[in-house]
């Protein structure tokens, strides 16, 4: 079964990808919208451990996806604030 990731794809790991939507499982089973991804200063999101326990998730890959998603979101916020100035 193939699953099309939401464009643009910013990063793709072994099980997870960072897309225009947020974090998506490559198999299409699970996804986290950017709205649910907290800034790094806000600490560890509650959903992180829940997803790590599901179907043999590669925890390192998911943690990498979270780091990339936070960077992508921070860059988008910075770009938006520059365009408003």
C-alpha positions as CSV (number, residue, x, y, z in Angstrom):
1,X,0.0,0.0,0.0
2,X,1.4,3.3,-1.0
3,X,0.7,6.6,0.7
4,X,1.3,10.0,-0.9
5,X,2.8,12.5,1.4
6,X,1.6,16.1,1.5
7,X,3.7,18.4,-0.6
8,X,6.2,19.9,-0.1
9,X,8.3,17.2,1.5
10,X,10.9,18.9,3.6
11,X,12.6,15.8,5.0
12,X,12.1,12.1,4.7
13,X,13.5,9.5,7.1
14,X,13.0,5.7,7.4
15,X,9.5,5.8,8.8
16,X,8.6,9.5,9.1
17,X,8.6,12.6,7.0
18,X,8.2,16.3,7.5
19,X,5.7,17.7,5.0
20,X,3.6,20.7,4.3
21,X,1.1,19.2,6.7
22,X,3.5,18.5,9.6
23,X,4.9,15.1,10.5
24,X,3.5,12.1,8.6
25,X,4.2,8.4,8.9
26,X,5.4,7.0,5.6
27,X,2.8,4.3,5.8
28,X,0.0,6.9,6.2
29,X,-1.2,5.5,9.5
30,X,-0.3,8.5,11.7
31,X,0.3,12.2,11.3
32,X,0.8,15.3,13.4
33,X,-0.3,18.7,12.0
34,X,2.1,21.6,12.5
35,X,-0.5,23.2,14.9
36,X,0.3,20.3,17.3
37,X,4.1,20.6,17.2
38,X,5.3,22.8,20.1
39,X,8.3,25.0,20.0
40,X,11.5,23.4,21.4
41,X,11.2,25.7,24.5
42,X,7.8,24.2,25.3
43,X,9.4,20.8,25.9
44,X,8.4,17.4,24.8
45,X,5.0,17.0,23.2
46,X,2.6,14.5,24.8
47,X,2.0,12.7,21.5
48,X,5.7,11.8,21.1
49,X,5.7,9.0,23.6
50,X,2.3,7.7,22.3
51,X,3.6,7.5,18.8
52,X,6.9,5.8,19.9
53,X,4.9,3.0,21.5
54,X,2.9,2.3,18.3
55,X,3.7,-0.4,15.8
56,X,7.4,-0.5,16.4
57,X,8.1,3.1,15.6
58,X,11.8,4.1,15.1
59,X,12.1,6.5,18.0
60,X,15.3,8.1,16.6
61,X,13.6,8.7,13.2
62,X,10.6,10.3,14.9
63,X,12.8,12.5,17.1
64,X,14.6,13.6,14.0
65,X,11.3,14.4,12.3
66,X,10.3,16.5,15.3
67,X,13.6,18.5,15.2
68,X,13.2,19.1,11.5
69,X,9.5,20.1,11.8
70,X,10.4,22.6,14.6
71,X,13.0,24.1,12.3
72,X,10.7,24.3,9.3
73,X,8.0,25.9,11.4
74,X,10.4,28.4,13.0
75,X,11.7,29.4,9.5
76,X,8.1,29.9,8.3
77,X,7.2,32.1,11.3
78,X,10.4,34.2,10.7
79,X,9.6,34.6,7.1
80,X,6.0,35.6,7.8
81,X,7.0,38.2,10.3
82,X,9.6,39.7,7.9
83,X,7.0,40.0,5.2
84,X,4.6,41.7,7.6
85,X,7.2,44.3,8.6
